[in-house]
Amino acid sequence: MNNPLLLHIDFFFQTLPSSQPQAQTTPGSSSFKDFPNVPVGLDDIGDFSFANDEQVKKLEKKVEEVLVENKKMLDREKKIEKRVKTVEAENLSLLKRVEADQTEIDIMKVRITELE
């Protein structure tokens, strides 16, 4: 039984000597200094990096999806800006035509008045 993990587990199942007063486990208490030192750390238990690696992979995938969506949105925005400029140019052209037509209408009204 040379497995260090089993030795550490055995430590937890030991009973405290009866001569030692009952220790409180609250970190802020004054008797916390009497709490036994637990020699088991995460490195002794095993490798937990698999969960972190999986979480990182999921996060990277979501970041990629967001970047792709942002690229699509940027492309749409550029198309819309181009369309807005085209529509504004057409609108300006139509306004000039309306103004020219209104001038022609005004001239015709004057001629009609002169002919009457």
GROMACS elastic network, one bead per residue, 0.5 to 0.9 nm:
[ bonds ]
;  ai    aj funct       b0    kb
    1     4     6  0.84356   500
    1     6     6  0.76765   500
    1     7     6  0.81308   500
    2     5     6  0.87756   500
    2     6     6  0.79441   500
    2     7     6  0.77277   500
    3     6     6  0.55072   500
    3     7     6  0.66108   500
    3     8     6  0.89723   500
    4     8     6  0.62225   500
    4     9     6  0.86396   500
    4    44     6  0.83029   500
    5     8     6  0.50940   500
    5     9     6  0.62205   500
    5    10     6  0.86522   500
    5    40     6  0.81344   500
    5    44     6  0.66900   500
    5    45     6  0.71851   500
    6    10     6  0.61130   500
    6    11     6  0.86539   500
    7    10     6  0.51127   500
    7    11     6  0.65267   500
    8    11     6  0.51366   500
    8    12     6  0.70976   500
    8    38     6  0.83463   500
    8    39     6  0.68518   500
    8    40     6  0.64134   500
    8    44     6  0.89258   500
    9    12     6  0.54223   500
    9    13     6  0.70228   500
    9    40     6  0.83469   500
   10    13     6  0.53187   500
   10    14     6  0.66287   500
   11    14     6  0.54951   500
   11    15     6  0.89042   500
   11    38     6  0.81943   500
   11    39     6  0.87395   500
   12    15     6  0.82436   500
   12    38     6  0.82141   500
   15    18     6  0.84832   500
   16    19     6  0.84197   500
   16    20     6  0.71409   500
   16    22     6  0.88339   500
   17    20     6  0.57358   500
   17    21     6  0.87824   500
   18    21     6  0.73695   500
   18    22     6  0.86868   500
   20    23     6  0.82525   500
   21    34     6  0.88812   500
   22    31     6  0.89500   500
   23    31     6  0.59452   500
   23    32     6  0.67141   500
   23    33     6  0.86289   500
   23    34     6  0.62385   500
   23    35     6  0.60089   500
   23    36     6  0.88909   500
   24    27     6  0.83505   500
   24    29     6  0.69565   500
   24    30     6  0.84071   500
   24    31     6  0.60366   500
   24    32     6  0.60564   500
   24    34     6  0.83732   500
   24    35     6  0.73799   500
   25    28     6  0.86376   500
   25    29     6  0.75845   500
   25    31     6  0.80220   500
   25    32     6  0.59839   500
   25    35     6  0.67724   500
   26    29     6  0.54671   500
   26    30     6  0.88023   500
   26    31     6  0.85314   500
   26    32     6  0.65947   500
   27    30     6  0.83986   500
   27    31     6  0.88563   500
   27    32     6  0.59390   500
   27    33     6  0.88790   500
   28    31     6  0.87234   500
   28    32     6  0.71608   500
   29    32     6  0.54933   500
   29    33     6  0.85022   500
   30    33     6  0.69489   500
   30    34     6  0.88168   500
   31    34     6  0.55873   500
   31    35     6  0.73238   500
   32    35     6  0.52389   500
   32    36     6  0.89047   500
   33    36     6  0.82168   500
   34    37     6  0.88139   500
   35    38     6  0.89155   500
   38    41     6  0.82543   500
   39    44     6  0.88736   500
   40    43     6  0.80503   500
   40    44     6  0.59699   500
   40    45     6  0.73733   500
   41    44     6  0.52755   500
   41    45     6  0.66470   500
   42    45     6  0.51072   500
   42    46     6  0.63991   500
   42    47     6  0.77685   500
   42    48     6  0.81216   500
   43    46     6  0.56459   500
   43    47     6  0.68670   500
   43    48     6  0.87708   500
   44    47     6  0.87323   500
   45    48     6  0.89404   500
   47    50     6  0.72789   500
   48    51     6  0.61361   500
   48    52     6  0.72797   500
   49    52     6  0.50488   500
   49    53     6  0.59558   500
   49    54     6  0.85097   500
   50    53     6  0.50529   500
   50    54     6  0.61384   500
   50    55     6  0.85493   500
   51    54     6  0.51601   500
   51    55     6  0.61331   500
   51    56     6  0.85505   500
   52    56     6  0.60219   500
   52    57     6  0.85309   500
   53    56     6  0.50366   500
   53    57     6  0.61477   500
   53    58     6  0.86491   500
   54    57     6  0.50659   500
   54    58     6  0.62334   500
   54    59     6  0.85548   500
   55    58     6  0.51125   500
   55    59     6  0.60789   500
   55    60     6  0.85186   500
   56    60     6  0.59876   500
   56    61     6  0.84911   500
   57    60     6  0.50615   500
   57    61     6  0.61429   500
   57    62     6  0.86507   500
   58    61     6  0.50671   500
   58    62     6  0.62453   500
   58    63     6  0.86163   500
   59    62     6  0.50636   500
   59    63     6  0.61090   500
   59    64     6  0.85797   500
   60    64     6  0.61587   500
   60    65     6  0.86088   500
   61    64     6  0.50883   500
   61    65     6  0.62250   500
   61    66     6  0.86612   500
   62    66     6  0.61463   500
   62    67     6  0.85528   500
   63    66     6  0.50630   500
   63    67     6  0.61190   500
   63    68     6  0.86015   500
   64    67     6  0.50170   500
   64    68     6  0.61350   500
   64    69     6  0.85350   500
   65    68     6  0.51222   500
   65    69     6  0.61273   500
   65    70     6  0.85129   500
   66    70     6  0.59776   500
   66    71     6  0.85332   500
   67    71     6  0.61615   500
   67    72     6  0.86388   500
   68    71     6  0.50876   500
   68    72     6  0.63123   500
   68    73     6  0.86637   500
   69    72     6  0.50303   500
   69    73     6  0.61333   500
   69    74     6  0.85506   500
   70    74     6  0.60376   500
   70    75     6  0.85465   500
   71    74     6  0.50280   500
   71    75     6  0.61721   500
   71    76     6  0.85852   500
   72    75     6  0.50948   500
   72    76     6  0.61580   500
   72    77     6  0.85188   500
   73    77     6  0.59882   500
   73    78     6  0.85758   500
   74    78     6  0.61950   500
   74    79     6  0.86395   500
   75    78     6  0.51661   500
   75    79     6  0.62668   500
   75    80     6  0.86337   500
   76    79     6  0.50669   500
   76    80     6  0.60781   500
   76    81     6  0.85267   500
   77    80     6  0.50536   500
   77    81     6  0.60642   500
   77    82     6  0.85387   500
   78    81     6  0.50538   500
   78    82     6  0.61384   500
   78    83     6  0.85531   500
   79    82     6  0.50871   500
   79    83     6  0.61210   500
   79    84     6  0.85853   500
   80    84     6  0.60159   500
   80    85     6  0.85742   500
   81    84     6  0.50333   500
   81    85     6  0.62548   500
   81    86     6  0.86486   500
   82    85     6  0.52105   500
   82    86     6  0.62961   500
   82    87     6  0.87205   500
   83    86     6  0.50118   500
   83    87     6  0.61056   500
   83    88     6  0.84869   500
   84    87     6  0.50835   500
   84    88     6  0.59929   500
   84    89     6  0.85167   500
   85    88     6  0.50544   500
   85    89     6  0.61394   500
   85    90     6  0.86108   500
   86    89     6  0.51348   500
   86    90     6  0.62178   500
   86    91     6  0.85409   500
   87    91     6  0.59649   500
   87    92     6  0.85308   500
   88    92     6  0.61176   500
   88    93     6  0.85600   500
   89    92     6  0.51019   500
   89    93     6  0.62162   500
   89    94     6  0.86387   500
   90    93     6  0.50190   500
   90    94     6  0.61377   500
   90    95     6  0.85746   500
   91    94     6  0.50429   500
   91    95     6  0.60915   500
   91    96     6  0.86163   500
   92    95     6  0.50464   500
   92    96     6  0.62607   500
   92    97     6  0.86339   500
   93    96     6  0.51825   500
   93    97     6  0.62747   500
   93    98     6  0.86855   500
   94    98     6  0.60543   500
   94    99     6  0.84729   500
   95    99     6  0.60739   500
   95   100     6  0.85274   500
   96    99     6  0.50209   500
   96   100     6  0.61111   500
   96   101     6  0.85080   500
   97   100     6  0.50050   500
   97   101     6  0.59941   500
   97   102     6  0.84163   500
   98   102     6  0.59579   500
   98   103     6  0.85074   500
   99   102     6  0.50182   500
   99   103     6  0.61823   500
   99   104     6  0.86262   500
  100   103     6  0.50772   500
  100   104     6  0.62461   500
  100   105     6  0.86245   500
  101   105     6  0.60922   500
  101   106     6  0.85853   500
  102   106     6  0.61329   500
  102   107     6  0.86100   500
  103   106     6  0.50810   500
  103   107     6  0.62660   500
  103   108     6  0.86777   500
  104   107     6  0.50680   500
  104   108     6  0.62091   500
  104   109     6  0.86495   500
  105   108     6  0.50749   500
  105   109     6  0.61712   500
  105   110     6  0.87167   500
  106   109     6  0.50748   500
  106   110     6  0.63818   500
  106   111     6  0.88048   500
  107   110     6  0.51849   500
  107   111     6  0.63773   500
  107   112     6  0.87233   500
  108   112     6  0.60825   500
  108   113     6  0.85064   500
  109   112     6  0.50809   500
  109   113     6  0.61524   500
  109   114     6  0.86047   500
  110   113     6  0.50803   500
  110   114     6  0.62173   500
  110   115     6  0.87070   500
  111   115     6  0.61330   500
  111   116     6  0.86898   500
  112   115     6  0.50566   500
  112   116     6  0.62941   500
  113   116     6  0.53222   500
